[in-house]
Amino acid sequence: MTGATAVEISASIESGIRRADLAPGDPLPPVRALATALAVSPATVSRAYAELRQRGLVVTAGRHGTRVRPRPPVAARRAALRPPPAPGLRDLSRGEPDPRLLPPLRPHLATLADSAGEPVGYPDVGVLPEMAAAARARLAADGVPAAEVTLTGGALDGIERLLGAHLRPGDPVAVEDPGWASLLDLLAALGLRPIGVPVDDDGPIVTGVAAALAAGARALIVTSRAQNPTGAALSADRAGALRALLAGHADVLLIEDDHAAELARVPLHPLAGATTNWAFLRSVSKPFGPDLRLAVLAGDETTVARVAGRARVGAGWVSTVLQRLVLSLWRDPAVAALVDRAAGSYERRRDGLMAALADRGLPAHGRSGINVWLPVTDETVASTVLRDAGWLAAPGALYRIAGPPALRITVSSLDEAELPALADVLARAARPAPPGGFTA
């Protein structure tokens, strides 16, 4: 770490992160220690650290000091290639769908190749009319008003565009705690301030949302179903209570993420329209394949127009080739049957693991989706026990703001015959948490 000014010091630290000399989670020197080493004032180092925090590169964790964020928004040279899997370890940490259960793309790509016609030019791009019509019909079938729709490059891309269109750096945003790690990283990169809202199996707890709104939250982000990491899903009663609460906060931006869609296997109870500015996002990545970077965004006229307008001056549009591929998948009854089969398989594995854990005195959570959230006494100890037994789970610290320790276990690569052995290992790794919600 070098430099005589705050700009130079922060640049040298960013360079260290980019070169991977500073790894995710690595501590930075205390302010006074670095100031002494560089012969600058502590205020200069404090300004450098503040700039890095505002850009989402580091996080300050109280008595633990300042550390590199788990996933800082800068590409590291050594992280350009995916690291090989650890030998002998079963990886249950990735949160990805089972590739064995994804619809095959080859026949649909072949059909597109035969019917693609002439190349599409700049004047003809945008949301295809047939794509918009199909998206509206699918959303309307689930009770989501979809008069206005556009497309984004996945759910997180849509959330980023929505926040950029409505908020400014420093604005507070109410998010689920525990919640989606990528969303927490995005908020840090955008300079937005997360306010954690406790979650239980039925979704965000109403008193927690009320407290976040009272604290000035400008936006609320809710996962409709298959919440990552807990598997929570909005129940009808919880959705009704939240709608009633939000009626008194019409100026709050409401964002709903229904990333699992057809895989969730629980009814959808949308909040869409509960505030003046709202958006409902549905990605195709989990049911149809992570490489299909497309999400449908429905919302009020102003919000959709802002997102579409920002896309037009930036990325431009979602590829019409990708749109036609997704349309082909949506229209194929065989694909619908495969997705339903996958949903059933995930449900059996998830429920089977939770039942096995319950038999061993371990309460876990996973009402929907592909993950199980297991409260533990100590994440480091639990992870070490798992690793020694040949398993790898995601530490809960990636997903929580103020909640107690836990592990996220993705069931998509598990076979049902493996569940008892895994539950035995988890029983050695964890002790039951106190009853109640996911947060203390």
C-alpha positions as CSV (number, residue, x, y, z in Angstrom):
1,M,0.0,0.0,0.0
2,T,1.5,3.3,-1.1
3,G,0.6,6.9,-1.7
4,A,0.7,10.4,-0.2
5,T,-2.9,11.3,-0.8
6,A,-6.2,9.6,-0.2
7,V,-6.7,9.1,-3.9
8,E,-3.3,7.5,-4.3
9,I,-3.7,5.2,-1.2
10,S,-7.2,4.0,-2.3
11,A,-5.9,3.4,-5.8
12,S,-3.0,1.3,-4.5
13,I,-5.4,-0.8,-2.4
14,E,-7.7,-1.3,-5.4
15,S,-4.7,-2.3,-7.5
16,G,-3.8,-4.9,-4.8
17,I,-7.4,-6.3,-4.9
18,R,-7.2,-6.4,-8.7
19,R,-3.9,-8.3,-8.7
20,A,-5.3,-10.6,-5.9
21,D,-2.5,-9.6,-3.6
22,L,-5.4,-8.7,-1.3
23,A,-7.9,-11.5,-1.2
24,P,-11.6,-11.3,-0.3
25,G,-11.8,-11.1,3.5
26,D,-8.2,-9.9,4.0
27,P,-7.9,-7.2,6.7
28,L,-6.5,-3.8,5.9
29,P,-4.1,-2.2,8.4
30,P,-5.6,0.0,11.2
31,V,-5.9,3.6,10.1
32,R,-3.1,4.9,12.5
33,A,-0.8,2.0,11.6
34,L,-1.0,2.7,7.9
35,A,-0.8,6.4,8.4
36,T,2.5,5.9,10.3
37,A,3.9,3.6,7.7
38,L,3.1,6.0,4.8
39,A,4.0,9.2,6.8
40,V,0.6,10.7,6.2
41,S,-2.2,11.9,8.6
42,P,-4.8,9.4,9.9
43,A,-7.4,11.6,8.3
44,T,-5.8,10.9,4.9
45,V,-6.0,7.2,5.4
46,S,-9.6,7.5,6.8
47,R,-10.6,9.3,3.6
48,A,-9.0,6.6,1.4
49,Y,-10.9,3.9,3.4
50,A,-14.1,5.8,3.1
51,E,-13.8,6.1,-0.7
52,L,-13.2,2.3,-0.9
53,R,-16.2,1.7,1.3
54,Q,-18.4,3.9,-0.9
55,R,-17.3,2.0,-4.0
56,G,-18.1,-1.4,-2.3
57,L,-14.5,-2.6,-2.3
58,V,-14.1,-2.9,1.5
59,V,-16.4,-3.2,4.5
60,T,-15.9,-2.0,8.1
61,A,-16.9,-4.6,10.6
62,G,-16.6,-2.9,14.0
63,R,-13.9,-4.3,16.2
64,H,-12.8,-6.6,13.3
65,G,-11.6,-3.5,11.4
66,T,-11.7,-2.9,7.7
67,R,-11.6,-5.8,5.3
68,V,-11.8,-6.5,1.6
69,R,-15.4,-7.4,0.7
70,P,-16.2,-11.0,0.0
71,R,-16.9,-10.1,-3.7
72,P,-15.6,-6.6,-4.4
73,P,-16.8,-5.0,-7.6
74,V,-13.4,-5.2,-9.4
75,A,-12.2,-8.1,-11.5
76,A,-9.0,-9.7,-10.2
77,R,-6.5,-11.1,-12.7
78,R,-6.2,-14.4,-10.9
79,A,-10.0,-14.8,-10.6
80,A,-10.5,-14.5,-14.3
81,L,-10.8,-18.2,-14.7
82,R,-13.0,-20.3,-12.5
83,P,-10.9,-22.1,-9.9
84,P,-11.0,-25.9,-10.2
85,P,-13.2,-27.8,-7.6
86,A,-11.4,-28.8,-4.5
87,P,-10.4,-32.5,-4.9
88,G,-12.5,-34.8,-2.9
89,L,-15.1,-32.2,-1.8
90,R,-18.8,-32.2,-2.7
91,D,-19.6,-28.6,-3.4
92,L,-23.0,-27.6,-2.1
93,S,-22.2,-23.8,-2.0
94,R,-22.9,-22.6,-5.6
95,G,-26.6,-22.1,-5.6
96,E,-27.0,-23.3,-9.2
97,P,-29.7,-25.4,-10.7
98,D,-29.0,-29.1,-11.5
99,P,-27.6,-29.2,-15.1
100,R,-29.1,-32.6,-15.4
101,L,-32.6,-31.1,-15.1
102,L,-32.2,-28.1,-17.4
103,P,-34.1,-28.2,-20.8
104,P,-31.8,-29.1,-23.7
105,L,-31.2,-26.0,-25.9
106,R,-29.9,-27.8,-29.0
107,P,-33.2,-28.5,-30.7
108,H,-34.5,-25.0,-30.1
109,L,-31.3,-23.5,-31.3
110,A,-31.5,-25.6,-34.5
111,T,-35.1,-24.4,-35.0
112,L,-33.9,-20.8,-34.6
113,A,-31.1,-21.4,-37.1
114,D,-33.6,-22.6,-39.7
115,S,-36.1,-19.7,-39.2
116,A,-33.9,-16.8,-38.3
117,G,-34.3,-15.0,-41.6
118,E,-32.4,-11.8,-42.3
119,P,-30.1,-10.2,-39.8
120,V,-31.7,-7.6,-37.5
121,G,-30.5,-4.0,-37.8
122,Y,-30.5,-1.2,-35.2
123,P,-33.8,0.3,-36.2
124,D,-35.6,-3.1,-35.6
125,V,-34.3,-3.9,-32.1
126,G,-36.1,-3.9,-28.8
127,V,-38.7,-6.1,-27.1
128,L,-40.3,-8.3,-29.7
129,P,-44.1,-7.9,-29.8
130,E,-44.6,-11.6,-29.5
131,M,-42.2,-11.7,-26.6
132,A,-44.0,-8.9,-24.8
133,A,-47.4,-10.6,-25.4
134,A,-46.2,-14.0,-24.1
135,A,-44.6,-12.3,-21.0
136,R,-47.8,-10.4,-20.2
137,A,-49.9,-13.6,-20.5
138,R,-47.5,-15.6,-18.2
139,L,-47.5,-12.8,-15.6
140,A,-51.3,-12.1,-15.7
141,A,-51.9,-15.9,-15.1
142,D,-50.2,-15.3,-11.7
143,G,-52.1,-12.2,-10.9
144,V,-49.3,-9.7,-11.8
145,P,-50.5,-6.6,-13.6
146,A,-48.4,-6.4,-16.8
147,A,-49.7,-3.7,-19.0
148,E,-46.1,-2.3,-19.2
149,V,-43.2,-4.7,-19.7
150,T,-39.6,-4.5,-20.7
151,L,-36.6,-6.9,-20.6
152,T,-33.3,-6.8,-18.8
153,G,-30.2,-9.0,-18.8
154,G,-31.3,-11.0,-15.8
155,A,-32.8,-10.2,-12.4
156,L,-29.8,-8.5,-10.9
157,D,-29.4,-6.3,-14.0
158,G,-33.0,-5.3,-13.7
159,I,-32.6,-4.4,-10.0
160,E,-29.5,-2.3,-10.8
161,R,-31.3,-0.4,-13.5
162,L,-34.3,0.2,-11.2
163,L,-32.2,1.5,-8.3
164,G,-30.2,3.7,-10.6
165,A,-33.4,5.1,-12.1
166,H,-34.9,6.1,-8.7
167,L,-32.2,6.4,-6.1
168,R,-28.9,8.2,-5.5
169,P,-25.8,7.1,-3.6
170,G,-26.3,7.2,0.2
171,D,-30.0,6.4,0.0
172,P,-31.2,3.6,2.4
173,V,-32.7,0.5,0.9
174,A,-34.7,-2.1,2.9
175,V,-33.5,-5.7,2.1
176,E,-34.1,-9.1,3.5
177,D,-31.8,-10.3,6.2
178,P,-30.6,-12.9,5.5
179,G,-30.8,-12.1,1.8
180,W,-29.2,-12.5,-1.6
181,A,-25.5,-12.0,-1.4
182,S,-25.2,-10.6,-4.9
183,L,-27.8,-7.9,-4.0
184,L,-25.8,-6.9,-0.9
185,D,-22.7,-6.6,-3.1
186,L,-24.6,-4.6,-5.7
187,L,-25.9,-2.1,-3.0
188,A,-22.3,-1.6,-1.8
189,A,-21.1,-1.0,-5.4
190,L,-23.8,1.6,-5.9
191,G,-23.1,3.3,-2.7
192,L,-26.6,2.5,-1.3
193,R,-27.1,1.8,2.4
194,P,-28.9,-1.5,3.2
195,I,-31.3,-1.7,6.1
196,G,-31.9,-5.4,7.1
197,V,-35.4,-6.7,7.5
198,P,-35.8,-10.0,9.4
199,V,-37.3,-12.9,7.4
200,D,-39.2,-16.0,8.4
201,D,-40.7,-18.8,6.3
202,D,-43.5,-16.5,5.1
203,G,-41.2,-13.7,3.9
204,P,-40.2,-10.3,5.4
205,I,-41.6,-9.7,8.8
206,V,-44.0,-6.8,8.8
207,T,-42.6,-5.1,11.9
208,G,-39.2,-5.2,10.3
209,V,-40.4,-3.6,7.1
210,A,-42.2,-1.0,9.2
211,A,-39.0,-0.2,11.1
212,A,-37.0,0.1,7.9
213,L,-39.6,2.4,6.3
214,A,-39.6,4.5,9.5
215,A,-35.8,4.7,9.2
216,G,-36.2,6.3,5.8
217,A,-35.9,3.4,3.4
218,R,-36.4,4.8,-0.2
219,A,-36.9,1.3,-1.6
220,L,-38.0,-2.2,-0.5
221,I,-36.7,-5.3,-2.3
222,V,-38.7,-8.5,-1.6
223,T,-38.2,-12.0,-3.0
224,S,-41.6,-13.5,-3.9
225,R,-40.6,-17.2,-3.6
226,A,-37.6,-19.4,-3.2
227,Q,-35.8,-16.6,-1.3
228,N,-32.0,-16.9,-1.4
229,P,-30.8,-18.2,1.0
230,T,-33.7,-19.3,3.3
231,G,-36.3,-20.6,0.8
232,A,-38.9,-18.3,2.2
233,A,-42.1,-17.6,0.2
234,L,-44.6,-14.8,0.7
235,S,-47.8,-16.3,2.1
236,A,-51.2,-14.8,1.3
237,D,-51.6,-13.4,4.9
238,R,-48.1,-11.8,4.9
239,A,-48.6,-10.3,1.4
240,G,-51.9,-8.8,2.6
241,A,-50.3,-7.3,5.7
242,L,-47.4,-5.9,3.6
243,R,-49.7,-4.4,1.1
244,A,-51.7,-2.7,3.9
245,L,-48.4,-1.3,5.3
246,L,-47.1,-0.1,2.0
247,A,-50.4,1.8,1.3
248,G,-49.2,4.4,3.7
249,H,-45.8,4.6,2.0
250,A,-46.8,5.2,-1.7
251,D,-43.5,7.0,-2.5
252,V,-41.3,3.9,-1.7
253,L,-39.9,2.0,-4.7
254,L,-41.1,-1.6,-4.5
255,I,-39.1,-4.3,-6.2
256,E,-40.2,-7.9,-6.3
257,D,-37.9,-10.7,-7.4
258,D,-39.5,-13.9,-8.6
259,H,-36.3,-15.5,-9.9
260,A,-37.5,-19.1,-9.4
261,A,-40.8,-18.7,-11.2
262,E,-42.0,-22.1,-12.4
263,L,-39.5,-23.9,-10.1
264,A,-41.0,-22.5,-6.9
265,R,-44.0,-24.9,-6.5
266,V,-45.8,-22.6,-4.1
267,P,-48.5,-20.0,-5.0
268,L,-47.4,-16.5,-6.0
269,H,-48.8,-13.7,-3.8
270,P,-47.5,-10.5,-5.5
271,L,-47.3,-7.1,-4.0
272,A,-47.3,-5.4,-7.4
273,G,-49.0,-2.1,-7.4
274,A,-48.9,-1.6,-3.7
275,T,-46.9,1.6,-4.2
276,T,-46.8,4.3,-7.0
277,N,-43.5,3.1,-8.3
278,W,-43.1,-0.7,-8.4
279,A,-41.5,-3.4,-10.5
280,F,-41.9,-7.2,-10.7
281,L,-39.0,-9.2,-12.1
282,R,-39.1,-12.7,-13.4
283,S,-35.8,-14.3,-14.6
284,V,-35.5,-17.4,-16.8
285,S,-32.1,-18.5,-15.5
286,K,-33.1,-20.9,-12.7
287,P,-35.8,-22.9,-14.7
288,F,-34.2,-22.8,-18.1
289,G,-30.5,-22.2,-17.6
290,P,-28.1,-19.7,-16.0
291,D,-26.6,-18.7,-19.4
292,L,-30.0,-17.3,-20.5
293,R,-29.5,-13.8,-19.3
294,L,-33.0,-12.5,-19.6
295,A,-35.6,-11.3,-17.2
296,V,-39.1,-9.8,-17.7
297,L,-39.7,-6.6,-15.9
298,A,-43.3,-5.4,-15.3
299,G,-44.2,-2.2,-13.5
300,D,-45.9,1.1,-13.5
301,E,-45.5,3.2,-16.7
302,T,-42.9,5.6,-15.3
303,T,-40.7,2.9,-13.8
304,V,-40.7,0.8,-16.9
305,A,-40.1,3.8,-19.1
306,R,-37.1,4.8,-17.0
307,V,-35.5,1.3,-17.2
308,A,-36.1,0.9,-20.9
309,G,-34.7,4.4,-21.5
310,R,-31.6,3.7,-19.5
311,A,-31.1,0.5,-21.4
312,R,-31.5,2.3,-24.7
313,V,-28.6,4.7,-23.9
314,G,-26.5,1.9,-22.5
315,A,-26.5,-1.8,-23.5
316,G,-29.3,-1.0,-26.0
317,W,-31.5,-4.1,-25.9
318,V,-31.7,-7.8,-24.9
319,S,-30.7,-9.8,-28.0
320,T,-33.6,-10.7,-30.2
321,V,-31.9,-14.1,-30.8
322,L,-32.1,-14.7,-27.0
323,Q,-35.7,-13.5,-27.0
324,R,-36.7,-16.0,-29.7
325,L,-34.9,-18.8,-27.9
326,V,-36.8,-18.1,-24.7
327,L,-40.0,-17.9,-26.6
328,S,-39.3,-21.2,-28.1
329,L,-38.7,-22.7,-24.7
330,W,-41.9,-21.2,-23.3
331,R,-44.0,-22.6,-26.1
332,D,-42.7,-26.2,-25.9
333,P,-44.9,-28.5,-23.8
334,A,-42.0,-30.9,-23.4
335,V,-39.9,-28.1,-21.8
336,A,-42.8,-27.2,-19.4
337,A,-42.9,-30.9,-18.4
338,L,-39.1,-30.9,-17.8
339,V,-39.3,-27.8,-15.6
340,D,-42.1,-29.3,-13.6
341,R,-40.1,-32.5,-13.1
342,A,-37.1,-30.4,-11.9
343,A,-39.4,-28.5,-9.5
344,G,-40.6,-31.8,-8.0
345,S,-37.1,-33.2,-7.8
346,Y,-35.8,-30.1,-5.9
347,E,-38.8,-30.3,-3.6
348,R,-38.1,-33.9,-2.7
349,R,-34.4,-33.2,-2.0
350,R,-35.0,-30.1,-0.1
351,D,-37.8,-31.5,2.0
352,G,-35.9,-34.8,2.5
353,L,-32.9,-33.0,3.9
354,M,-34.9,-30.8,6.2
355,A,-36.8,-33.9,7.5
356,A,-33.5,-35.7,8.1
357,L,-32.1,-32.7,9.9
358,A,-35.3,-32.5,12.0
359,D,-34.9,-36.1,13.0
360,R,-31.4,-35.2,14.3
361,G,-32.7,-32.2,16.3
362,L,-31.7,-29.5,13.8
363,P,-34.4,-27.0,12.7
364,A,-33.7,-25.8,9.1
365,H,-35.6,-23.6,6.6
366,G,-36.4,-24.2,3.0
367,R,-40.0,-23.7,2.1
368,S,-39.3,-23.4,-1.6
369,G,-36.4,-23.2,-4.1
370,I,-33.1,-25.1,-4.2
371,N,-31.5,-24.0,-0.9
372,V,-31.7,-25.0,2.8
373,W,-30.7,-22.5,5.5
374,L,-29.3,-24.2,8.6
375,P,-28.7,-22.1,11.8
376,V,-25.4,-23.1,13.5
377,T,-23.5,-22.0,16.6
378,D,-20.3,-21.1,14.7
379,E,-20.0,-20.9,11.0
380,T,-16.2,-21.4,11.0
381,V,-16.4,-24.5,13.1
382,A,-19.4,-25.9,11.2
383,S,-17.6,-25.3,7.8
384,T,-14.5,-27.0,9.1
385,V,-16.3,-30.1,10.2
386,L,-18.1,-30.3,6.9
387,R,-14.9,-29.8,4.9
388,D,-13.1,-32.5,6.9
389,A,-16.0,-34.9,6.0
390,G,-15.8,-34.0,2.3
391,W,-18.6,-31.4,2.0
392,L,-18.6,-27.7,1.2
393,A,-21.4,-25.3,2.1
394,A,-21.7,-21.5,1.8
395,P,-21.1,-19.6,5.0
396,G,-24.1,-17.5,6.1
397,A,-21.9,-14.4,6.6
398,L,-22.2,-13.8,2.9
399,Y,-26.0,-13.4,3.2
400,R,-26.7,-11.7,6.5
401,I,-26.4,-8.2,7.9
402,A,-27.3,-8.6,11.6
403,G,-28.6,-12.2,11.8
404,P,-27.0,-15.1,13.7
405,P,-24.7,-17.6,12.0
406,A,-25.9,-20.2,9.6
407,L,-24.9,-22.3,6.5
408,R,-26.6,-22.3,3.1
409,I,-26.8,-25.7,1.5
410,T,-27.8,-26.0,-2.1
411,V,-29.6,-29.3,-2.8
412,S,-29.5,-29.3,-6.6
413,S,-26.4,-31.5,-6.9
414,L,-27.6,-33.9,-4.1
415,D,-29.1,-37.3,-4.8
416,E,-31.8,-38.4,-2.4
417,A,-29.7,-41.4,-1.3
418,E,-27.0,-39.0,0.1
419,L,-29.3,-37.1,2.4
420,P,-29.0,-39.3,5.6
421,A,-25.1,-39.2,5.4
422,L,-25.1,-35.5,4.9
423,A,-27.5,-34.9,7.7
424,D,-25.3,-37.0,10.0
425,V,-22.3,-34.7,9.2
426,L,-24.4,-31.5,9.7
427,A,-25.6,-32.8,13.0
428,R,-21.9,-33.0,14.1
429,A,-21.3,-29.5,12.7
430,A,-24.2,-27.6,14.2
431,R,-26.3,-27.2,17.3
432,P,-30.0,-26.2,17.2
433,A,-30.6,-22.4,17.2
434,P,-33.2,-20.8,19.5
435,P,-36.8,-21.1,18.1
436,G,-38.2,-18.2,16.2
437,G,-37.4,-16.4,13.0
438,F,-34.1,-16.3,11.1
439,T,-32.7,-13.3,13.1
440,A,-32.1,-12.8,16.8
